[in-house]
């Protein structure tokens, strides 16, 4: 269980850090995705900050487990919002937000099971 917990947490933190960097640098992928679902360009910085905070929270969770649980739970809510945003505009290309939602849920589950079960 330890290996799964470490692998999922590290992978999720790495992907969220990459997403944060892409948001801060206005990479075309998140900019296009945001425009597709009607998210204003001015929201890119706050969204990137949320993803960066989640990455740091996940890594902090190795030392302070409640912080890791809170970070992964926050990511679950974030990606539920992303799925809703896609559905709201009639975009049914949900593979990316659903994959990140599943990864966030798996990370949260592994953290809780390893640390508290």
PyMOL CGO cylinders between C-alpha atoms (Angstrom):
from pymol import cmd
from pymol.cgo import CYLINDER

trace = [
    CYLINDER, 0.00, 0.00, 0.00, 2.91, 2.33, 0.71, 0.3, 1, 1, 1, 1, 1, 1,
    CYLINDER, 2.91, 2.33, 0.71, 4.20, 2.05, -2.86, 0.3, 1, 1, 1, 1, 1, 1,
    CYLINDER, 4.20, 2.05, -2.86, 0.75, 2.78, -4.31, 0.3, 1, 1, 1, 1, 1, 1,
    CYLINDER, 0.75, 2.78, -4.31, 0.29, 5.77, -2.00, 0.3, 1, 1, 1, 1, 1, 1,
    CYLINDER, 0.29, 5.77, -2.00, 3.69, 7.22, -2.91, 0.3, 1, 1, 1, 1, 1, 1,
    CYLINDER, 3.69, 7.22, -2.91, 3.30, 6.56, -6.65, 0.3, 1, 1, 1, 1, 1, 1,
    CYLINDER, 3.30, 6.56, -6.65, -0.20, 8.05, -6.91, 0.3, 1, 1, 1, 1, 1, 1,
    CYLINDER, -0.20, 8.05, -6.91, 0.66, 11.07, -4.80, 0.3, 1, 1, 1, 1, 1, 1,
    CYLINDER, 0.66, 11.07, -4.80, 3.88, 11.78, -6.68, 0.3, 1, 1, 1, 1, 1, 1,
    CYLINDER, 3.88, 11.78, -6.68, 2.21, 11.35, -10.09, 0.3, 1, 1, 1, 1, 1, 1,
    CYLINDER, 2.21, 11.35, -10.09, -0.71, 13.58, -9.16, 0.3, 1, 1, 1, 1, 1, 1,
    CYLINDER, -0.71, 13.58, -9.16, 1.59, 16.24, -7.70, 0.3, 1, 1, 1, 1, 1, 1,
    CYLINDER, 1.59, 16.24, -7.70, 3.78, 16.16, -10.82, 0.3, 1, 1, 1, 1, 1, 1,
    CYLINDER, 3.78, 16.16, -10.82, 0.80, 16.51, -13.16, 0.3, 1, 1, 1, 1, 1, 1,
    CYLINDER, 0.80, 16.51, -13.16, -0.73, 19.34, -11.12, 0.3, 1, 1, 1, 1, 1, 1,
    CYLINDER, -0.73, 19.34, -11.12, 2.63, 21.15, -11.04, 0.3, 1, 1, 1, 1, 1, 1,
    CYLINDER, 2.63, 21.15, -11.04, 2.87, 20.77, -14.82, 0.3, 1, 1, 1, 1, 1, 1,
    CYLINDER, 2.87, 20.77, -14.82, -0.69, 22.06, -15.19, 0.3, 1, 1, 1, 1, 1, 1,
    CYLINDER, -0.69, 22.06, -15.19, 0.16, 25.00, -12.97, 0.3, 1, 1, 1, 1, 1, 1,
    CYLINDER, 0.16, 25.00, -12.97, 3.24, 25.82, -15.03, 0.3, 1, 1, 1, 1, 1, 1,
    CYLINDER, 3.24, 25.82, -15.03, 1.20, 25.56, -18.24, 0.3, 1, 1, 1, 1, 1, 1,
    CYLINDER, 1.20, 25.56, -18.24, -1.37, 27.96, -16.81, 0.3, 1, 1, 1, 1, 1, 1,
    CYLINDER, -1.37, 27.96, -16.81, 1.23, 30.48, -15.66, 0.3, 1, 1, 1, 1, 1, 1,
    CYLINDER, 1.23, 30.48, -15.66, 2.98, 30.45, -19.04, 0.3, 1, 1, 1, 1, 1, 1,
    CYLINDER, 2.98, 30.45, -19.04, -0.33, 30.62, -20.95, 0.3, 1, 1, 1, 1, 1, 1,
    CYLINDER, -0.33, 30.62, -20.95, 0.46, 27.43, -22.83, 0.3, 1, 1, 1, 1, 1, 1,
    CYLINDER, 0.46, 27.43, -22.83, -1.97, 26.92, -25.75, 0.3, 1, 1, 1, 1, 1, 1,
    CYLINDER, -1.97, 26.92, -25.75, -3.46, 23.69, -24.36, 0.3, 1, 1, 1, 1, 1, 1,
    CYLINDER, -3.46, 23.69, -24.36, -5.06, 25.07, -21.16, 0.3, 1, 1, 1, 1, 1, 1,
    CYLINDER, -5.06, 25.07, -21.16, -5.83, 28.40, -22.85, 0.3, 1, 1, 1, 1, 1, 1,
    CYLINDER, -5.83, 28.40, -22.85, -7.78, 26.61, -25.61, 0.3, 1, 1, 1, 1, 1, 1,
    CYLINDER, -7.78, 26.61, -25.61, -9.53, 24.34, -23.11, 0.3, 1, 1, 1, 1, 1, 1,
    CYLINDER, -9.53, 24.34, -23.11, -10.55, 27.31, -20.98, 0.3, 1, 1, 1, 1, 1, 1,
    CYLINDER, -10.55, 27.31, -20.98, -11.84, 29.22, -24.00, 0.3, 1, 1, 1, 1, 1, 1,
    CYLINDER, -11.84, 29.22, -24.00, -13.78, 26.15, -25.13, 0.3, 1, 1, 1, 1, 1, 1,
    CYLINDER, -13.78, 26.15, -25.13, -15.76, 26.04, -21.89, 0.3, 1, 1, 1, 1, 1, 1,
    CYLINDER, -15.76, 26.04, -21.89, -16.12, 29.81, -21.53, 0.3, 1, 1, 1, 1, 1, 1,
    CYLINDER, -16.12, 29.81, -21.53, -13.60, 30.43, -18.75, 0.3, 1, 1, 1, 1, 1, 1,
    CYLINDER, -13.60, 30.43, -18.75, -12.27, 34.00, -19.03, 0.3, 1, 1, 1, 1, 1, 1,
    CYLINDER, -12.27, 34.00, -19.03, -8.57, 34.39, -19.81, 0.3, 1, 1, 1, 1, 1, 1,
    CYLINDER, -8.57, 34.39, -19.81, -8.19, 36.43, -16.62, 0.3, 1, 1, 1, 1, 1, 1,
    CYLINDER, -8.19, 36.43, -16.62, -8.92, 33.28, -14.59, 0.3, 1, 1, 1, 1, 1, 1,
    CYLINDER, -8.92, 33.28, -14.59, -5.82, 31.45, -15.86, 0.3, 1, 1, 1, 1, 1, 1,
    CYLINDER, -5.82, 31.45, -15.86, -3.58, 32.81, -13.08, 0.3, 1, 1, 1, 1, 1, 1,
    CYLINDER, -3.58, 32.81, -13.08, -5.96, 31.86, -10.21, 0.3, 1, 1, 1, 1, 1, 1,
    CYLINDER, -5.96, 31.86, -10.21, -6.56, 28.42, -11.73, 0.3, 1, 1, 1, 1, 1, 1,
    CYLINDER, -6.56, 28.42, -11.73, -2.81, 27.86, -12.12, 0.3, 1, 1, 1, 1, 1, 1,
    CYLINDER, -2.81, 27.86, -12.12, -2.35, 28.96, -8.51, 0.3, 1, 1, 1, 1, 1, 1,
    CYLINDER, -2.35, 28.96, -8.51, -4.94, 26.42, -7.33, 0.3, 1, 1, 1, 1, 1, 1,
    CYLINDER, -4.94, 26.42, -7.33, -3.19, 23.63, -9.21, 0.3, 1, 1, 1, 1, 1, 1,
    CYLINDER, -3.19, 23.63, -9.21, 0.19, 24.68, -7.82, 0.3, 1, 1, 1, 1, 1, 1,
    CYLINDER, 0.19, 24.68, -7.82, -1.22, 24.81, -4.29, 0.3, 1, 1, 1, 1, 1, 1,
    CYLINDER, -1.22, 24.81, -4.29, -2.67, 21.33, -4.77, 0.3, 1, 1, 1, 1, 1, 1,
    CYLINDER, -2.67, 21.33, -4.77, 0.72, 20.00, -5.90, 0.3, 1, 1, 1, 1, 1, 1,
    CYLINDER, 0.72, 20.00, -5.90, 2.42, 21.51, -2.85, 0.3, 1, 1, 1, 1, 1, 1,
    CYLINDER, 2.42, 21.51, -2.85, -0.35, 20.24, -0.59, 0.3, 1, 1, 1, 1, 1, 1,
    CYLINDER, -0.35, 20.24, -0.59, 0.01, 16.70, -1.91, 0.3, 1, 1, 1, 1, 1, 1,
    CYLINDER, 0.01, 16.70, -1.91, 3.75, 16.76, -1.28, 0.3, 1, 1, 1, 1, 1, 1,
    CYLINDER, 3.75, 16.76, -1.28, 3.25, 18.28, 2.16, 0.3, 1, 1, 1, 1, 1, 1,
    CYLINDER, 3.25, 18.28, 2.16, 0.89, 15.38, 2.86, 0.3, 1, 1, 1, 1, 1, 1,
    CYLINDER, 0.89, 15.38, 2.86, 3.89, 13.06, 3.06, 0.3, 1, 1, 1, 1, 1, 1,
    CYLINDER, 3.89, 13.06, 3.06, 4.77, 14.85, 6.32, 0.3, 1, 1, 1, 1, 1, 1,
    CYLINDER, 4.77, 14.85, 6.32, 1.35, 16.17, 7.40, 0.3, 1, 1, 1, 1, 1, 1,
    CYLINDER, 1.35, 16.17, 7.40, -1.26, 13.65, 6.19, 0.3, 1, 1, 1, 1, 1, 1,
    CYLINDER, -1.26, 13.65, 6.19, -4.34, 15.86, 6.74, 0.3, 1, 1, 1, 1, 1, 1,
    CYLINDER, -4.34, 15.86, 6.74, -2.89, 18.42, 4.31, 0.3, 1, 1, 1, 1, 1, 1,
    CYLINDER, -2.89, 18.42, 4.31, -2.51, 15.72, 1.65, 0.3, 1, 1, 1, 1, 1, 1,
    CYLINDER, -2.51, 15.72, 1.65, -6.08, 14.55, 2.17, 0.3, 1, 1, 1, 1, 1, 1,
    CYLINDER, -6.08, 14.55, 2.17, -7.35, 18.13, 1.93, 0.3, 1, 1, 1, 1, 1, 1,
    CYLINDER, -7.35, 18.13, 1.93, -5.33, 18.75, -1.25, 0.3, 1, 1, 1, 1, 1, 1,
    CYLINDER, -5.33, 18.75, -1.25, -6.61, 15.60, -2.95, 0.3, 1, 1, 1, 1, 1, 1,
    CYLINDER, -6.61, 15.60, -2.95, -10.18, 16.31, -1.84, 0.3, 1, 1, 1, 1, 1, 1,
    CYLINDER, -10.18, 16.31, -1.84, -9.84, 19.83, -3.24, 0.3, 1, 1, 1, 1, 1, 1,
    CYLINDER, -9.84, 19.83, -3.24, -8.68, 18.37, -6.55, 0.3, 1, 1, 1, 1, 1, 1,
    CYLINDER, -8.68, 18.37, -6.55, -11.72, 16.10, -6.63, 0.3, 1, 1, 1, 1, 1, 1,
    CYLINDER, -11.72, 16.10, -6.63, -13.97, 19.14, -6.27, 0.3, 1, 1, 1, 1, 1, 1,
    CYLINDER, -13.97, 19.14, -6.27, -11.94, 21.07, -8.85, 0.3, 1, 1, 1, 1, 1, 1,
    CYLINDER, -11.94, 21.07, -8.85, -12.27, 18.34, -11.46, 0.3, 1, 1, 1, 1, 1, 1,
    CYLINDER, -12.27, 18.34, -11.46, -15.97, 17.81, -10.72, 0.3, 1, 1, 1, 1, 1, 1,
    CYLINDER, -15.97, 17.81, -10.72, -16.30, 21.51, -11.53, 0.3, 1, 1, 1, 1, 1, 1,
    CYLINDER, -16.30, 21.51, -11.53, -14.30, 20.99, -14.73, 0.3, 1, 1, 1, 1, 1, 1,
    CYLINDER, -14.30, 20.99, -14.73, -16.62, 18.18, -15.83, 0.3, 1, 1, 1, 1, 1, 1,
    CYLINDER, -16.62, 18.18, -15.83, -19.65, 20.36, -15.08, 0.3, 1, 1, 1, 1, 1, 1,
    CYLINDER, -19.65, 20.36, -15.08, -18.10, 23.26, -17.03, 0.3, 1, 1, 1, 1, 1, 1,
    CYLINDER, -18.10, 23.26, -17.03, -17.62, 21.01, -20.07, 0.3, 1, 1, 1, 1, 1, 1,
    CYLINDER, -17.62, 21.01, -20.07, -21.15, 19.62, -19.87, 0.3, 1, 1, 1, 1, 1, 1,
    CYLINDER, -21.15, 19.62, -19.87, -22.63, 23.09, -19.37, 0.3, 1, 1, 1, 1, 1, 1,
    CYLINDER, -22.63, 23.09, -19.37, -21.43, 24.20, -22.81, 0.3, 1, 1, 1, 1, 1, 1,
    CYLINDER, -21.43, 24.20, -22.81, -22.31, 20.91, -24.50, 0.3, 1, 1, 1, 1, 1, 1,
    CYLINDER, -22.31, 20.91, -24.50, -18.72, 19.70, -24.80, 0.3, 1, 1, 1, 1, 1, 1,
    CYLINDER, -18.72, 19.70, -24.80, -18.68, 15.93, -24.41, 0.3, 1, 1, 1, 1, 1, 1,
    CYLINDER, -18.68, 15.93, -24.41, -14.90, 15.54, -24.72, 0.3, 1, 1, 1, 1, 1, 1,
    CYLINDER, -14.90, 15.54, -24.72, -14.60, 14.56, -21.08, 0.3, 1, 1, 1, 1, 1, 1,
    CYLINDER, -14.60, 14.56, -21.08, -11.70, 12.13, -21.19, 0.3, 1, 1, 1, 1, 1, 1,
    CYLINDER, -11.70, 12.13, -21.19, -9.13, 14.55, -19.78, 0.3, 1, 1, 1, 1, 1, 1,
    CYLINDER, -9.13, 14.55, -19.78, -11.12, 15.98, -16.84, 0.3, 1, 1, 1, 1, 1, 1,
    CYLINDER, -11.12, 15.98, -16.84, -12.52, 12.53, -16.00, 0.3, 1, 1, 1, 1, 1, 1,
    CYLINDER, -12.52, 12.53, -16.00, -9.03, 11.00, -16.05, 0.3, 1, 1, 1, 1, 1, 1,
    CYLINDER, -9.03, 11.00, -16.05, -7.75, 13.69, -13.67, 0.3, 1, 1, 1, 1, 1, 1,
    CYLINDER, -7.75, 13.69, -13.67, -10.86, 13.26, -11.51, 0.3, 1, 1, 1, 1, 1, 1,
    CYLINDER, -10.86, 13.26, -11.51, -10.21, 9.51, -11.29, 0.3, 1, 1, 1, 1, 1, 1,
    CYLINDER, -10.21, 9.51, -11.29, -6.53, 10.10, -10.49, 0.3, 1, 1, 1, 1, 1, 1,
    CYLINDER, -6.53, 10.10, -10.49, -7.44, 12.60, -7.76, 0.3, 1, 1, 1, 1, 1, 1,
    CYLINDER, -7.44, 12.60, -7.76, -10.00, 10.21, -6.28, 0.3, 1, 1, 1, 1, 1, 1,
    CYLINDER, -10.00, 10.21, -6.28, -7.49, 7.34, -6.34, 0.3, 1, 1, 1, 1, 1, 1,
    CYLINDER, -7.49, 7.34, -6.34, -4.88, 9.54, -4.65, 0.3, 1, 1, 1, 1, 1, 1,
    CYLINDER, -4.88, 9.54, -4.65, -7.33, 10.59, -1.95, 0.3, 1, 1, 1, 1, 1, 1,
    CYLINDER, -7.33, 10.59, -1.95, -8.43, 6.99, -1.39, 0.3, 1, 1, 1, 1, 1, 1,
    CYLINDER, -8.43, 6.99, -1.39, -4.86, 5.69, -1.21, 0.3, 1, 1, 1, 1, 1, 1,
    CYLINDER, -4.86, 5.69, -1.21, -3.90, 8.46, 1.21, 0.3, 1, 1, 1, 1, 1, 1,
    CYLINDER, -3.90, 8.46, 1.21, -6.82, 7.77, 3.53, 0.3, 1, 1, 1, 1, 1, 1,
    CYLINDER, -6.82, 7.77, 3.53, -6.35, 4.00, 3.42, 0.3, 1, 1, 1, 1, 1, 1,
    CYLINDER, -6.35, 4.00, 3.42, -2.61, 4.15, 4.00, 0.3, 1, 1, 1, 1, 1, 1,
    CYLINDER, -2.61, 4.15, 4.00, -2.64, 6.84, 6.67, 0.3, 1, 1, 1, 1, 1, 1,
    CYLINDER, -2.64, 6.84, 6.67, -5.88, 6.18, 8.54, 0.3, 1, 1, 1, 1, 1, 1,
    CYLINDER, -5.88, 6.18, 8.54, -6.98, 2.57, 7.98, 0.3, 1, 1, 1, 1, 1, 1,
]
cmd.load_cgo(trace, "trace")
